[in-house]
Amino acid sequence: MKRNKLSIFFLLVIGLYSCRNDDDGLLDAEVVPPRLLSEVAAEDETELNEYLSTHFYNYEDFENPSDDFDFNIVIDTIAGDNSSKRPLIDDVQSEIILVSSDNFSGLEEENDVPHKLYYLEVRPGEGESPTIGDNAIISYEGSYLDGNLFDSSIPPLSLYLSGTVRGFGQGITKFKSGGEIVDNGDGTVDFGTYGIGVIFMPSGLGYGNGRGPSGTIPAYSPLVFKVDSFSFVENTDFDGDGIPSILEDLNGDGDLNNDNTDEDTEPLGIYLANHNDSDDDADGIPTIDEIELDADGNFVGFKDTDGDGIYDHLDNDN
């Protein structure tokens, strides 16, 4: 089993790189006319199924690793000498995720369009899996279905999963991380046996009709991410309001970015979902002062002072 020593320096890197959800570079990008989300989702599903049925990964290397095996995933076409290989479609798992056109600019109104996320856990980690509200320490390689690489972060970095595109963040939650981080005393750390896997996502769970942070990803591109899941920060509190981010998923749909209690009071063009808002109800009282904390400042529970069934930090007339 591969164990990994990595420089402590890289653990201090926090960012949202290729897999983040933004529109950098769009000014120089070719404009692609908006299309129906449901139409593209059906096309992407067909394309992903074709890909998964005609490609395989080096599963035999993982089943019987040699002493010098690097535990890197290699995906290739089932053809010629590889014609008898087991296709990816036999190994992947999937999850249906509902997507709204609100997530993308310029699309016609469509809500709850089903998108299928595929993921392959090549090697389980010895630890637990992060939630969509956690910071995860990972490395990744992102490519198109034709195998061309568009970005990678081989040195590990810390990513807040709800700050990435939907398919990437949800995919990472399917992989177990490594064990307890051990400081080796020489500037490196050991993650133990960490998780290794692949995410296969339709464009609606990626950049949709956008072009990604670099402005180079073609619109409506299904994507593949190979991932090493090293560790994560349990109960990450992204906005520092005292509430673990995962508890700010009010509608329980696994998307923290569509829960915004005080949206009606926010200035035009400003949208701060609760997991990114230190005053969730815009009553002028910081959320951290409207919840229960222990003596060490850790979250204990919610308050409902006036007994109206609405927690204080979500109740602007409390």
N, C-alpha and C positions, 0 to 999 in steps of 0.2 A: 504493500500500500504506500502510495506516495505521501511523504510528509514534506512540508515546505518551510524553508527559512527565508525570511524577507526583511529588508531593511525597515527599521522602525520609522524612518523618514517618510516612507510611503503611506504609513498609517495616518499621518497627519494631513494628507492631501484630501480635501473635501471639495467636490465639484459635481457639476452636471454636464457631462461632455456630450458625446455623439448621441447618447440615448435620451437626452433631455428633450422636453417638449417646448420648443420656442420657434421663432420665425427669423433668426439671424440670416442674413444673406438673401432675403427674398427680393430686395430691390434689383439685384442683378440676375434673378432667375427668370427663365422663360415662363410666361403665364400660361397655365393649363386651365381650360374652362372647367368650372365645377360640374361634378357629376353626382347622380343620386348615390347616396351611401349604400343603399340596399343593392343597387346594381353592381357596384364595385365589390361589395362583400361576396356576392355570388361568384364573380369572376376570380377573385382571390382564392376562394375556397377550392374552385376547380384547379387552379394553378398549383396550390399547395398540395392537394391530393396527388396530382400528377408527379410533382417533385418527390414527395415522400414515398411514392410507389416505385420510383425508378432510381432511387439513391439508397446507399447504405453507409454505415459508419464502421470504423475499425473495431467492431465488438469483440472479435477474437483476441485482439491485443489486450483488451481490458479483462477478458475472461481468464487469460493465462499470461499475465504480464511478465516480460523478461526483466532481468536485473537492470538493464539500461533503458527500459521503456520510459518515455517522457510524459506519459499520461495525457497526451494531446489528442483531441478528437480530430479525425480525418474523415471527411465525407467525400464519396466518389460515386460515379454512375455505375449502375448495374449493367455491365456489358462485357463481352469478350471473356477474358480470364475471370472476371468478377460476376459472370452471369448467374451463378448459383448462390450469390450472397443474399442474406435476409434483408428485405427492404425496411426502410425506416418506419413505414406505415404500420408494421407489425410490432414496433417497439414503443412508439410514442403514446402519450396520454393526451387528453384534450379537455378543454373547458369552454363552455359558451359564455361569452361576455357581451352584455348589451351596451350598445354605443349610440349616443345621440349626435345628430348633425351639429348641435350646439358646440361640440368639441372642436369644430373646424370652421374656418371662415368661408363665407360665400356659398354654402351649400343650401339646397332647399330643405325645408323643415321635415325632418324624419326623426322619430324617437324610438328607442329600444330596438335598434336593428341588431340581430344576433350576429356575432363574429366568433369564429372558433379559433382559440389559441391552442397550439400544439406545443408540447414540451417533452423532452427526453432526459430522464435522470440516468446518466451513464454510470456514475458512481455516487452512492449516497454518502453524505458526510456523517461524522460521528456525533455532530451536535444537533441543534434544533434549527427550524426554518424561521426566517424573519417574517414579519407581517408587512403589509403594504405601507404601514406607518413608521417603519424603522429605517435607520441608516444601515446599509449593508456594505461590507468590505469585500470587493470583488475585483476580478479582472475579466475582460471580455474581448471578443472579436466580432465585429458586425459585418455581414456580407449580404449580397443579393443572391437570388436563387441561382444565378449563373456562376456563383463562386467568387466573383470579384469582391475584394475587401473594400469597404468604404471607411472603416475606422476601427481602431483597437486601443485598448489600454491594458497592456501586459503587466506593467507595474501596477499593483493593486491600488484602488482608490476607494474612497467612501462616497456612496451615493444615497441620497434620500429617495427612497423608492417611489414616493408619491410625487416627486419632482421630475420623474422620467416619463417617457411615453407609456401608455397604459399596458401594452403587451409585455414590455420589458419588466416593468415593476411587478406585475402579476406573475410573470414567469419566474422571477427570482424567488418569490415566496414558495415555489414548488420544490426548491432544492434545499437540502439540509447543509448547514455550514460545518466548519471544522470544530474541533474540541476547544478546550480552554487554551487561551493564548499564553504561551510560555516565552518569557524573555530569556534569551540564551546568554545575555551578558556581553555579547560581542557586537552589538548594534543590529542584531537580527532577532526575529521572533519565529516561533514555531506554531503553526495552526493545527497540527495533528492531521488526521485524515479529513480533508475538506471535500465538499460536494463538487461534482463536475457534471455539466449538462448542456443542453441545447434548447433554445427557444425558436419556434417557427411562428411568425405572426403575419396576419393579413395587414394591409395598409391602414385599415380603420383602427387598428390597435397600435399603429406606428405614427407616421407623419401625415397620413391621409393625402390631402391635396396640397400640403406644404412640401418643403424641400429640406427639412432638417436644419440643425444649427449651422452647418457649413454651407448651406445653399446649394449643395451638389446632388442630393438624393432626389431622383426623379419622383414626381408625384405619383401616387397610387402604387407604391412599390412594396410588395411583401418582403419581409426581411428575416434573416437568420442570425441569431446571436449564440456563439459558443461562450460558456460562462464557467468560471471557477468561483465558487461561493466559499469565501474564507471565514467570515465572521459577521456579526451584526451587533448593533446596540439595542438591547431589549428595551421596550417601552420608550423609544425615542420621543422626546417632546420637542418637535421642530420649532415651534414659535415661542417656547419658553414660558407658556402660560400656566404651567403646573399640571396640565392634563396630557397623558401619553397620547400621541397623535392618533393611534388606532382607535381610541375611544371617542374621537371626534367624527367618526363615520356615522352620522345620525340616522341615515336611512338604511344602513347595513348592506349597501350594495358593493362594497369593496373599492369604492371610488371616493377618496377624501376630498376631491376637488369640486364636487357638486353639493357640498354641505356648507351653506353660507347663511347663518341666521340673520345677519344685519345687511343683506344685500340691498334692500330697499333704501337704506340710509347712506350708502356709499356713493361718492362722487362718480359722475359719468366716466367710464373707462377704467375705473378701479374695481377689482374683484378680489377680495381676500376671503378665501374659504376659511372655515373655523380653525383648521389645523395650521393656518398661516396668519392668524389674527389674535392679537393679545387681548382684545376686548370684543368678545364674540357677539355681544348684544348691543354694542355701541352706546352703553349707558354712562360712559365716562369712568366706570369702575373697572380696573383691570380684572380679567378673568381669574387670575391667580388669587385675588382677594375675595372671590365669590365661591370658592371650593374649599373642601376640607383637606388640610395637609397635616402630616405628623410633625413631630419636633425637629426632624431632619429635613423638612421641606418636601417630603415625598407625598404623592397623591394618595389620598385615603378614600374620598368619595365626593358626591355632589350634594349641594344644599338646595332646599326648597323652602325658604323662610316663610313665604306667605301661603304655603300649602295649596297652591293652585295647579300642581302637577307639572309645572315648568321649572326646571332648574334655574337657580339664581343667575348663573352666567349666561343663560339664554333668554332671560326674562327682563326686558328693559323697563318694565313698570313695577318691578319688585320693591 
